[in-house]
Amino acid sequence: MVSGALQDDPSGFKEEMFVARGSALNLLGIIATSQGPGAAEAAADDKSSRKRKTSARIAKKKSNCAGGSILAYLAQLQMPPSGADPAGREVSLYYGVMMAYGGCSKYLATQPESTISTFVRSRVLPLFDTFTSPYLMACANWVLGELAGVLKGSVANMVHPALLRTLAAPDTEDTSWQPVRSSAAGALTRLLQESCWPKDWSPLLMTAVAGCSAEDEEEAIRAFGAPAVGRMEMPPTPQPPAVERAFAAVAAFVQVLEDAAEEPDGMEDDSKARPASARSLAGTPGAVPPSHLLAAPVARLLGRAWLASEWGVPQLEGAPPPSCLPECSKFLALLLQATMDPASDFNLGAGAAPLVNCYAGLLAEWPAYEEEEDEAALLALDTILDLSLCATQEHMVLGAPMEGILAFLIGTMQSASSEPASRACFRVHRILEHLTTNASIVPMAAADAAAVSTSCAACGRLQGLECNEEGALPPLAAPLCLAVAAGVSRQPEAVIPALHAGNGVTDWVKALRDVLAAGKLGMVSELRVAACSLARLLQALGGTGSTELRVSVMEAVLTALVQVRKQRQEQDLDVAESDVEEEDEEDDDEGVDSSEEEEEEEEETEEQFLARYAEAAKELEEGLEDHDNGEVDEPDTELSLGGLFSGKNGEPVITDEHAMDPAMASIFLAWLQAHASSSDHTALSAVLQARPVPGLVHISKLSEFVATFTTPQQ
């Protein structure tokens, strides 16, 4: 049935297309494509004598279609002459002829190209030289739109100019040509959608621009709508909604493949429970992840979205369109992971540089964490750093890519809520490790600038935090303190003077001291970063600095060293106990009904359920009111410690984490022996009376106590 939508219906007869006329056109189309009464006999004859008179039978079968008879009859009706009365019988009769041709368009589309070309040249295009009636011209436009998929060659080059003339047809004194313009726009749209391009795009664009100046808004939109669906010569900005939906669909498919490859924990017979399709996608252990098999088409998709070079045009300045960035982040991570996978045949090679460069530019302007939490960007950042560390590619660590990445992380630390801000803080450690451990290709100025910018950003956010009623800092203080410590411990010569400018050193040391005293740093790597940064600060201070600052640093570094030792002892004990427990489980696990144990653990009363959710709602409400006091993200793995002892100032390069503890204690001990004054000891003694350090009996034994940390722990 002919559509009635203004833009989707090439006829433009939104008001005039009555039900009766539409029904008649539907019936005519069915009759045209159906076979006559002799079809059954022809088919039977075809089976009984398959090898005889093949061409004759084909001709007979075609002659049985009613469409040929309809076209033959319509061909007898003459086209109205030039100057015919628009309200006369000739024009009205040929209007019906054109309607019938439109109804038979499906049958016409099955005819040879030469037949279609002859029909268009002799029965449709001559009308565009006479402009007899607006309704007749609108119907001619509609017929051309219905045949858009089969117009080829020279006839297609003739159709475009004809439709452009009707698209710009003006109204007469007493007649509106709006149906003509509407149907012309619809027909042009159909032609472009069917990839029937004009030989020269200039007339179409000029007509569209002229039509956009129309006073009627619908007319302007209609005029510009046709070229808008044409072939795009460069990446669109922003991406059309259809492209965004396509990106979401591809991302969902990639996620399905990744889920299919994952083995759920605790399901020994999982292969039987999963669908056959999922089992086939998952493959065998050690095989290429199924999602990596999509790397090549995803790379082309991402290139078309971001790189103008993929469209054959020069790359424009600035970042590409920011559409679908969460999906694109996943795609980029997939490509880089596939590149690093030795079992995969895919390798971006030099193609990684422009993609990472574009992505970094997008990150610098992406306010995603101001709206919602999205880990896709951080996953992509982790993968970029993984590839850079394993390949030491200069473009991954220098210039615009790193500037964009740092801008994103700094903006997140400064203004995002607690959880995403903490995630950004943890990525700072990896980036600074990356810069300081690649000294052969990374200029010192670049490493200094990154350390200063991230440390100052974290310190600025830290200084804006407010303590609660009990005087405790919010959870965000811990990752912020560690982000500052990451810069101080690796680039102290550049970071410490920058922090001094805004009284940041004193505020950071006090906050880190309180965080350590409250036991907020639960991982050994966190404690090591804190201790190393404090030791570096003591080296930089030497005999300078206020007594209050020096005492705060001494207290904090003592607490950090003690907690590192305690954590290592607990880890060793846990390892020993786990070995014993595994042996006991092998002997005692038989006969235990695990399902009953799970039911006991999961059992919860209605009152407990309501109380728990009321508390969660309260915490959520409080978190919305003050984004500084929300929960923070806990790192899944230990922090990066590379670059803490990189061989500066004649120090040895230390990569063994266990060897770092004696080195930090040695720095502290050397400072105590060279620069600690009697007033420092007196002030520290008063502090330790209120907050004693386990193992330190008296302040007079301070050097001996610190010396116990300078020997490697067995």
MODA-V643037 format. One record per backbone hydrogen bond with DSSP energy under -0.5 kcal/mol. CO is the residue of the C=O (numbers start at 1). NH is the residue of the N-H. E is the energy in kcal/mol with one decimal. If there is no record, write none. Layout:
CO&NH&E / CO&NH&E
This chain:
5&9&-1.9 / 8&10&-0.8 / 9&12&-1.3 / 12&14&-1.5 / 13&17&-1.8 / 16&18&-1.7 / 18&22&-2.3 / 19&23&-2.6 / 20&24&-2.1 / 21&25&-2.3 / 22&26&-2.2 / 23&27&-2.4 / 24&28&-2.5 / 25&29&-2.3 / 26&30&-2.1 / 27&31&-2.5 / 28&32&-2.4 / 29&33&-1.5 / 30&34&-0.8 / 31&34&-0.8 / 31&66&-0.6 / 32&67&-1.7 / 34&66&-2.0 / 36&39&-1.8 / 37&40&-0.6 / 38&42&-2.1 / 39&43&-2.4 / 40&44&-2.4 / 41&45&-2.6 / 42&46&-1.9 / 43&47&-1.7 / 44&48&-2.0 / 45&49&-1.7 / 47&50&-0.7 / 49&52&-1.4 / 53&57&-2.1 / 54&58&-2.3 / 55&59&-2.2 / 56&60&-2.2 / 57&61&-2.8 / 58&62&-2.4 / 59&63&-2.1 / 60&64&-1.0 / 61&64&-0.6 / 62&65&-1.3 / 64&36&-2.3 / 65&68&-0.8 / 65&69&-0.6 / 66&70&-2.3 / 67&71&-2.6 / 68&72&-2.1 / 69&73&-2.1 / 70&74&-2.6 / 71&75&-2.0 / 72&76&-0.5 / 73&76&-1.3 / 74&77&-1.4 / 76&78&-0.5 / 81&84&-1.6 / 85&88&-2.2 / 88&92&-1.9 / 89&93&-2.8 / 90&94&-2.3 / 91&95&-1.9 / 92&96&-1.5 / 93&97&-1.6 / 94&98&-2.5 / 95&99&-2.0 / 96&100&-2.1 / 97&101&-2.4 / 98&102&-2.2 / 99&103&-2.1 / 100&104&-1.7 / 102&105&-1.4 / 104&108&-2.6 / 105&109&-2.3 / 106&110&-0.5 / 107&110&-1.2 / 108&111&-1.6 / 112&116&-2.1 / 113&117&-2.6 / 114&118&-2.3 / 115&119&-2.4 / 116&120&-2.6 / 117&121&-2.4 / 118&122&-2.3 / 119&123&-2.7 / 119&124&-0.6 / 120&124&-1.1 / 120&125&-2.8 / 124&127&-1.7 / 125&128&-1.7 / 126&129&-1.4 / 127&130&-1.0 / 127&131&-2.3 / 133&137&-2.6 / 134&138&-2.3 / 135&139&-1.8 / 136&140&-1.9 / 137&141&-2.4 / 138&142&-2.1 / 139&143&-2.1 / 140&144&-2.0 / 141&145&-2.2 / 142&146&-2.2 / 143&147&-1.4 / 145&148&-1.3 / 147&150&-1.8 / 147&151&-0.6 / 148&151&-0.7 / 150&152&-0.6 / 152&155&-0.8 / 152&156&-0.7 / 153&156&-0.5 / 153&157&-1.2 / 154&158&-1.1 / 155&159&-1.6 / 156&160&-1.6 / 157&161&-0.7 / 158&162&-1.3 / 159&163&-2.5 / 160&164&-2.1 / 161&165&-1.8 / 162&166&-1.5 / 163&167&-2.1 / 164&168&-1.3 / 166&169&-1.1 / 175&172&-1.9 / 177&181&-2.1 / 178&182&-2.7 / 179&183&-2.4 / 180&184&-2.3 / 181&185&-2.3 / 182&186&-2.2 / 183&187&-2.5 / 184&188&-2.6 / 185&189&-2.2 / 186&190&-2.1 / 187&191&-2.3 / 188&192&-2.4 / 189&193&-2.5 / 190&194&-1.7 / 191&196&-2.9 / 192&195&-1.6 / 195&197&-1.3 / 201&205&-2.4 / 202&206&-2.9 / 203&207&-2.4 / 204&208&-2.2 / 205&209&-2.5 / 206&210&-2.3 / 207&211&-2.4 / 208&212&-1.7 / 209&213&-0.5 / 210&213&-0.9 / 211&214&-1.8 / 216&220&-2.0 / 217&221&-2.5 / 218&222&-2.4 / 219&223&-2.3 / 220&224&-1.8 / 221&225&-1.4 / 222&226&-0.8 / 223&227&-0.5 / 224&228&-1.1 / 225&229&-0.8 / 226&229&-1.3 / 227&230&-1.4 / 240&244&-2.0 / 241&245&-2.4 / 242&246&-1.9 / 243&247&-2.5 / 244&248&-2.2 / 245&249&-2.1 / 246&250&-2.5 / 247&251&-2.6 / 248&252&-2.1 / 249&253&-2.1 / 250&254&-2.5 / 251&255&-2.1 / 252&256&-2.0 / 253&257&-2.1 / 254&258&-2.2 / 255&259&-2.6 / 256&260&-2.2 / 257&261&-1.3 / 258&262&-0.7 / 259&262&-0.7 / 262&264&-0.6 / 264&267&-1.1 / 266&268&-0.6 / 267&270&-1.0 / 269&272&-1.1 / 269&273&-1.0 / 270&274&-1.8 / 275&279&-2.3 / 276&280&-2.4 / 277&281&-1.9 / 278&282&-2.3 / 279&283&-1.5 / 284&287&-2.1 / 289&292&-1.4 / 289&293&-0.6 / 290&293&-1.1 / 291&294&-1.4 / 292&295&-1.6 / 294&298&-2.4 / 295&299&-2.5 / 296&300&-1.9 / 297&301&-2.3 / 298&302&-2.8 / 299&303&-2.3 / 300&304&-2.3 / 301&305&-1.5 / 302&306&-1.9 / 303&307&-2.7 / 306&308&-0.6 / 307&310&-1.0 / 308&311&-1.7 / 308&313&-1.8 / 309&312&-1.2 / 322&325&-0.8 / 324&328&-2.8 / 325&329&-2.5 / 326&330&-1.6 / 327&331&-2.2 / 328&332&-2.7 / 329&333&-2.2 / 330&334&-2.3 / 331&335&-2.4 / 332&336&-2.4 / 333&337&-2.5 / 334&338&-2.4 / 335&339&-1.9 / 336&340&-1.7 / 337&341&-1.1 / 340&342&-0.6 / 341&344&-1.6 / 348&351&-2.3 / 349&352&-1.7 / 350&353&-0.8 / 350&354&-0.6 / 351&355&-1.1 / 352&356&-2.7 / 353&357&-2.4 / 354&358&-2.3 / 355&359&-2.5 / 356&360&-2.5 / 357&361&-1.8 / 358&362&-1.9 / 359&363&-2.5 / 360&364&-1.8 / 361&365&-0.6 / 362&365&-1.0 / 363&366&-1.2 / 365&367&-0.6 / 367&370&-1.6 / 367&371&-0.5 / 368&371&-1.8 / 368&372&-2.9 / 369&417&-0.5 / 375&379&-2.3 / 376&380&-2.2 / 377&381&-2.3 / 378&382&-2.6 / 379&383&-2.0 / 380&384&-2.5 / 381&385&-2.3 / 382&386&-2.3 / 383&387&-2.5 / 384&388&-2.2 / 385&389&-2.6 / 386&390&-1.9 / 387&391&-1.9 / 388&392&-2.6 / 392&394&-0.5 / 393&396&-1.6 / 393&397&-0.5 / 394&397&-1.3 / 394&398&-1.1 / 398&401&-0.6 / 398&402&-0.6 / 399&403&-1.9 / 400&404&-2.6 / 401&405&-2.3 / 402&406&-2.7 / 403&407&-2.2 / 404&408&-1.9 / 405&409&-2.3 / 406&410&-3.0 / 407&411&-2.3 / 408&412&-2.1 / 409&413&-2.6 / 410&414&-2.1 / 411&415&-2.0 / 412&416&-1.9 / 417&421&-2.2 / 418&422&-2.4 / 419&423&-1.8 / 420&424&-2.2 / 421&425&-1.9 / 422&426&-1.8 / 423&427&-1.5 / 424&428&-1.2 / 425&429&-0.8 / 426&429&-0.6 / 426&430&-0.8 / 427&431&-2.2 / 428&432&-2.6 / 429&433&-2.1 / 430&434&-2.5 / 431&435&-2.2 / 432&436&-2.4 / 433&437&-1.9 / 435&438&-0.5 / 438&441&-1.6 / 438&442&-2.1 / 441&443&-0.6 / 443&447&-1.7 / 444&448&-2.8 / 445&449&-2.4 / 446&450&-2.1 / 447&451&-2.3 / 448&452&-2.7 / 449&453&-2.4 / 450&454&-2.2 / 451&455&-2.2 / 452&456&-2.6 / 453&457&-1.8 / 454&458&-2.4 / 455&459&-2.6 / 456&460&-2.4 / 457&461&-1.9 / 458&462&-2.2 / 459&463&-2.5 / 460&464&-0.8 / 462&465&-1.3 / 468&471&-1.9 / 472&468&-2.5 / 474&477&-1.9 / 475&478&-1.1 / 475&479&-0.6 / 476&480&-1.8 / 477&481&-2.7 / 478&482&-2.1 / 479&483&-2.0 / 480&484&-2.0 / 481&485&-2.3 / 482&486&-2.1 / 483&487&-1.1 / 484&488&-2.3 / 485&489&-2.7 / 486&490&-0.9 / 487&491&-2.8 / 491&494&-0.9 / 491&495&-2.5 / 492&496&-1.7 / 494&498&-1.0 / 495&499&-2.3 / 496&500&-2.2 / 497&501&-1.1 / 499&502&-1.0 / 499&504&-2.6 / 499&505&-0.5 / 500&503&-1.7 / 503&507&-1.5 / 504&508&-2.7 / 505&509&-2.7 / 506&510&-2.3 / 507&511&-2.1 / 508&512&-2.9 / 509&513&-2.5 / 510&514&-2.2 / 511&515&-2.4 / 512&516&-2.5 / 513&517&-2.5 / 514&518&-1.9 / 515&520&-2.3 / 516&519&-1.4 / 520&522&-0.8 / 523&527&-1.9 / 524&528&-2.3 / 525&529&-2.3 / 526&530&-2.1 / 527&531&-2.7 / 528&532&-2.7 / 529&533&-2.3 / 530&534&-2.1 / 531&535&-2.3 / 532&536&-2.5 / 533&537&-2.0 / 534&538&-2.1 / 535&539&-2.0 / 536&540&-2.1 / 537&541&-2.6 / 538&542&-2.5 / 541&544&-2.6 / 546&550&-2.4 / 547&551&-2.7 / 548&552&-2.0 / 549&553&-2.2 / 550&554&-2.4 / 551&555&-2.7 / 552&556&-2.2 / 553&557&-2.7 / 554&558&-2.1 / 555&559&-2.3 / 556&560&-2.4 / 557&561&-2.4 / 558&562&-2.3 / 559&563&-2.3 / 560&564&-2.3 / 561&565&-2.1 / 562&566&-2.3 / 563&567&-2.7 / 564&568&-2.4 / 565&569&-2.3 / 566&570&-2.4 / 567&571&-2.3 / 568&572&-2.4 / 569&573&-2.2 / 570&574&-2.6 / 571&575&-2.3 / 572&576&-2.0 / 573&577&-2.6 / 574&578&-2.5 / 575&579&-1.7 / 576&580&-1.6 / 577&581&-2.6 / 578&582&-2.1 / 579&583&-1.5 / 580&584&-2.2 / 581&585&-2.5 / 582&586&-1.6 / 583&587&-1.0 / 584&588&-2.2 / 585&589&-2.0 / 589&592&-1.6 / 591&593&-0.5 / 592&594&-1.3 / 593&597&-1.5 / 594&598&-2.3 / 595&599&-2.0 / 596&600&-2.1 / 597&601&-2.3 / 598&602&-2.3 / 599&603&-1.1 / 605&609&-2.2 / 606&610&-2.5 / 607&611&-2.5 / 608&612&-2.6 / 609&613&-2.1 / 610&614&-2.2 / 611&615&-2.1 / 612&616&-2.2 / 613&617&-2.5 / 614&618&-2.1 / 615&619&-2.5 / 616&620&-2.3 / 617&621&-2.4 / 618&622&-2.5 / 619&623&-2.3 / 620&624&-2.0 / 621&625&-1.8 / 622&626&-2.1 / 626&629&-1.4 / 627&418&-1.4 / 628&476&-0.6 / 641&644&-1.6 / 643&646&-0.6 / 645&654&-2.0 / 647&650&-0.7 / 648&651&-2.2 / 652&647&-0.6 / 652&654&-0.5 / 653&655&-0.5 / 655&657&-0.6 / 656&659&-0.6 / 656&660&-0.6 / 657&660&-1.0 / 657&661&-0.7 / 658&662&-0.6 / 659&663&-1.1 / 660&664&-2.4 / 661&665&-2.2 / 662&666&-2.3 / 663&667&-1.8 / 664&668&-2.1 / 665&669&-2.7 / 666&670&-2.6 / 667&671&-1.9 / 668&672&-2.3 / 669&673&-2.3 / 670&674&-1.5 / 671&675&-3.3 / 671&676&-1.2 / 672&676&-0.6 / 677&681&-1.9 / 678&682&-2.5 / 679&683&-2.5 / 680&684&-2.6 / 681&685&-2.5 / 682&686&-1.7 / 683&687&-1.8 / 684&688&-2.8 / 685&689&-1.3 / 686&690&-0.9 / 687&690&-0.6 / 687&691&-2.4 / 692&694&-0.5 / 693&696&-2.0 / 695&697&-0.9 / 698&701&-1.7 / 699&702&-1.7 / 701&705&-2.6 / 702&706&-2.7 / 703&707&-2.2 / 704&708&-0.9 / 705&708&-0.7 / 706&709&-1.8 / 707&710&-1.2
